Every structure is written in structure tokens, then in C-alpha cells.
Amino acid sequence: QPIIDWTEAYLRANPIQKVEMNFQLDYFNSSSGRYLLELLSKLEIYGKASLIKINWFAEEDDELMIEKGHELKSLIKLPFEVITTVQ
């Protein structure tokens, strides 16, 4: 929640700043998914979509993280890239 609150305050104070968020998670559950979706929703509400970019990094053999990245991408209207990396 502190990250979501900070992000919202930052976007309210800096509505025209370019924001690039990088996510690289080792663990994902329903609770973390809920908070990530809330965070991304704040970016949609308070940010200008043309200035925001989301990068979701997942190891190429981590099917769950790749799938979750694509799920989140389908739920928001922001530039969102799922990037696979080699271990």
C-alpha cells in the first residue's frame, strides 16, 4: 500500500512527467496481483498514458510470470511490454 500511495501522490504532483515502471518478481499470488492491478490502475487514472510505460520482466522458463504479465497487460490501457530474459 505505501508504494501505491506514493505513486498516486507523485502522479498528482507531476502529471506530465514520463514514468517507466519495471517489474521483475520472483513470487506472485492473488494478493500481490490485486495490489499490482491497483497500482497500475492509479497510473491509468492519474498519469498520461502517452508518458507511461510498463515493463514486465520474466525469465523465459517462468511460464507463470509470463502469463501474469500478459493478464495484467490485458486489463489496463497503458503501454505494457512483457520481456523475457535468460537466467
C-alpha positions in Angstrom: 0.0 0.0 0.0 2.8 2.5 0.7 4.0 2.1 -2.9 0.5 2.7 -4.3 0.1 5.8 -2.1 3.5 7.2 -3.0 2.8 6.6 -6.7 -0.6 8.3 -6.6 0.9 11.4 -4.8 3.8 11.5 -7.3 1.5 11.4 -10.3 -0.8 14.1 -8.8 2.2 16.4 -8.2 3.9 15.6 -11.5 1.1 14.9 -14.0 3.3 15.4 -17.1 6.4 13.5 -16.1 7.5 10.5 -18.1 7.2 7.3 -15.9 8.7 3.9 -16.7 8.0 1.2 -14.2 9.9 -2.1 -14.3 8.6 -5.2 -12.6 10.6 -8.3 -12.0 9.0 -10.6 -9.4 10.1 -13.9 -8.0 6.8 -14.7 -6.5 3.2 -13.9 -7.5 -0.1 -14.7 -5.6 -3.6 -13.4 -5.7 -2.8 -10.7 -3.1 0.2 -9.4 -4.9 -1.8 -9.4 -8.1 -4.6 -7.3 -6.5 -2.0 -4.7 -5.4 -0.3 -4.6 -8.7 -3.6 -4.1 -10.5 -4.4 -1.3 -8.1 -1.0 0.3 -8.7 -1.5 0.1 -12.5 -5.0 1.5 -12.2 -3.6 4.5 -10.4 -1.2 5.0 -13.3 -4.1 4.9 -15.7 -6.2 7.4 -13.7 -3.5 10.0 -12.7 -0.9 9.6 -15.4 -1.0 10.5 -19.1 -1.0 7.2 -21.0 1.4 8.6 -23.6 4.0 9.2 -20.9 3.8 5.9 -19.0 5.4 2.6 -19.9 5.3 -0.6 -18.0 8.0 -3.3 -18.4 7.2 -6.8 -17.0 10.4 -8.9 -16.9 10.1 -12.7 -16.5 12.6 -15.4 -17.0 12.0 -17.3 -20.3 11.2 -20.5 -18.5 8.9 -18.9 -15.9 5.5 -19.6 -17.6 3.5 -18.3 -14.6 5.2 -14.8 -14.5 4.9 -14.5 -18.3 1.2 -15.4 -18.1 0.5 -13.0 -15.3 2.3 -10.2 -17.2 0.0 -10.8 -20.2 -3.1 -10.9 -17.9 -2.2 -7.6 -16.4 -1.5 -6.2 -19.8 -4.9 -7.1 -21.0 -6.6 -5.4 -18.0 -5.1 -1.9 -18.5 -4.8 0.7 -21.2 -1.1 1.6 -20.9 1.9 0.7 -23.0 2.9 -2.6 -21.4 5.7 -4.9 -22.6 6.3 -8.4 -21.3 10.0 -9.0 -21.7 11.6 -12.5 -21.3 15.1 -12.8 -20.0 17.6 -15.6 -19.9 18.8 -16.8 -16.5 
